[in-house]
């Protein structure tokens, strides 16, 4: 059974103030409902004013996703049935959004972006004493109400979860490179996913936050629908909720139809013209995008393309980190290899991004140089990096703590090992090549893994 999936991605656009008023967009550390004004609380008589800065960021995203920009756009009111929107309607775009007909290329296909629209975020519902379906009561915090969002709507082009994963990480990297979005902010990217099996009804899963949750929700839902079909039952058209704790989806409501939303033009806002000149001025300001950066890394630093992709698409901060390291240590291939293998592994274990970890380019370069000089082996390096990342200690500090000799006289140790292992030495002399491995192992034991095995091998051969 073929799976068909489409996404609606809601992204908080970075902005000083909310979309239609002067209330700050940053509400961190504020008491609930402290970050509001009559406009974002929807008081009668209050009038929205469009924050034009948002038009710039939205146009940038639209251009990066290869969209057609509408020469004129306007806003509409969408009926809203839940208490997190104080006006009981949401100001959004319906008839003519800012952009249409774009695409984003992933490895095996192009995903079509149907439309991008600008809209205001609702407030936040806090469910007390239970989850979304069984809470004792619900609190409402309007601090977030009115934050500028763009909604990016894809066509149902995805056939499996891997494609969704690749698309989302690429999209996130683009948004970060454009500097219009901050992934570390609460709920700054939320996904609604439509899923159906070929020929079946479409189910929408609302408001999934975090890429890992998107994957879990989709995997769960695909299997649920497949099981229904196998049992001869029908998949019902509905909206479902993904529970972060049970990792399951459950019915939220039977899906409303477009008519239920009762779109009308927003009479308090005029039509906005988006001139060609304006779009050109935005294009001129566009920073380097991830695809171009991947290519440049391959050309400029001669690193393998798959490593370049991993570094750039993991997140912008990691790509910046890589370039910072290269500035003070001219061995890009060496740096890249350590980033895509051990560094990413350790970040994953710690469930951290590079920005959240305590590792700085300076500490990382110092660490790599220590290995490069042969003061510690790569094998020991693989152990030490596990502490380097979460603690932010320098390699010198770690070596001191772990008792690894900073400099050892390799010759002395080798002499000692030769003296203590006469049999192995004789074996080697009589042609048993393998004995030298044993001798190298003995040397490494004494040096607590410090020293390059190849250098030790040469030294042994010289002294035997
Ligand atoms: Zn306000």
Boltz pocket constraint, residues with backbone or C-beta under 6 A from the ligand:
constraints:
  - pocket:
      binder: B
      contacts: [[A, 18], [A, 21], [A, 22], [A, 23], [A, 35], [A, 36], [A, 37], [A, 38], [A, 39], [A, 40], [A, 41], [A, 145], [A, 146]]
      max_distance: 6.0
